[in-house]
Amino acid sequence: MGIVVQKYGGSSVADAAGIKRVAQRIVNTKKLGHEVVVVVSAMGDTTDELIDLANEVSPLPPARELDMLLTAGERISMAVLAMAIQNLGHEARSFTGSQAGVITDDAHGRAKIIDVTPGRIRAAIDEGAIAIVAGFQGVSQTTKDITTLGRGGSDTTAVALAVALDAEVCEIYSDVDGIFTADPRIEPRARKVPRISYEETLEMAAQGAKILHLRCVEYARRYDMPIHVRSSFSEKEGTWVVKAEDVAQEDSMEAAIITGVAHDRSQAKITVVGVPDKPGEAAALFRAVADAQINIDMIVQNVSAAATSLTDISFTLPRGEGQTAMAALAAVQETIGFESLQYDDSVGKVSIVGAGMSSAPGISARFFEALSDAGVNIEMISTSEIRVSVVVSETQVQDAVNAAHAAFDLGSDEIEAVVYGGTGR
């Protein structure tokens, strides 16, 4: 048997009991004849607690030192998990991201993996040991400083190692039994999806579904690495993320039109009022936002008023970057000549995702009718070939998710969606 890479999230290793349970699962995999490499996140809410500590000490923690602090959480997890495995009679060796050969660029807090050179990991498993790697971290190729990959980066660490080691599969363990048609925390009838394509998973993750780190899915798709999303709290089969052609056609000749409903409550909306409707003005606006290193999502431009030749442009962005974007736009107000800025951080995004919708007319109509029947007002709309997204009031996000889920008959009659740990990944 080949190499299996397993990644365990913070809820899976939240305490000593969880670490012992995970250690037993790892040993059981080893006993089946697999070579095992494990990637771990920080225990429970450790990362959030370290961020809070940094903010108490400094209103603007230096990025380099913040990375040094935050990587301590994963180092604790890897060491105690190695101890628990050795207590079960199996050799385990723990490695930091840099020791595991995870080479990144020098962007602290959001570093990208450039290369993985897992020589020490390969040597450990060749000698019969179980390798335990701290997720979420690497080392800069240029500065040799410790870097972090951003929240959820342990998923990307796991997939990158699986690719570098030519593993059979990358197993991602959390506190739910797989990928569901909606977040089971707000849609109790959510149904587990047995198999899902990389493309659908990318859309679900990009639209707010907390299933997998977006970059980990991109990495897996690029190298055709199958991902098995499952729970560390049960022995149930999870969800397989694979190539679209490998997704089984379940009960009909065609796959389900809609795979799932995703939502995101971390959005904000900015409206630039009274923008001169002439070439170059929108470009100048979004250049200011881009120069502030901010990613934007939906964009809507109103029809220009004939009397004034002015238009309004609205766009959404991560809520945590809202004030930075407002400051960047205010700095170019005089140059561009727009009238004012409006900021709304009480919005949310709800999306339906499915590869089948591109060939199925009436999907948008059914979605919008369901929202209308639920009394949900739509503020913005965005579409792709396999996704329709709307921005609504944050207070109506749950109603929108429930309405869309019911409209496309995504629910299960069985009580299937169990959240074992209660905190997500």
Secondary structure, DSSP 8 states (H G I E B T S, - for coil): --EEEEEE-TTTTSSHHHHHHHHHHHHHHHHTT-EEEEEE--STTHHHHHHHHHHHH-SS--HHHHHHHHHHHHHHHHHHHHHHHHHTT--EEEE-TTTTTEEE-S-TTS--EEEE--HHHHHHHHTT-EEEEE-SEEEETTT--EEE--TTHHHHHHHHHHHHTT-SEEEEEESSSS-BSS-TTT-TT--B-SEEEHHHHHHHHHTT-TTS-HHHHHHHHHHT--EEEEETT-----EEEE-GGGS---SSSS--S--EEEEES-EEEEEEEEEE-STTHHHHHHHHHHHTT-----EEE----TTT-EEEEEEEEEGGGHHHHHHHHHHTHHHHT--EEEEE-SEEEEEEE-GGGGG-TTHHHHHHHHHHHTT----EEEEETTEEEEEEEGGGHHHHHHHHHHHTT---SS-----SSSS--
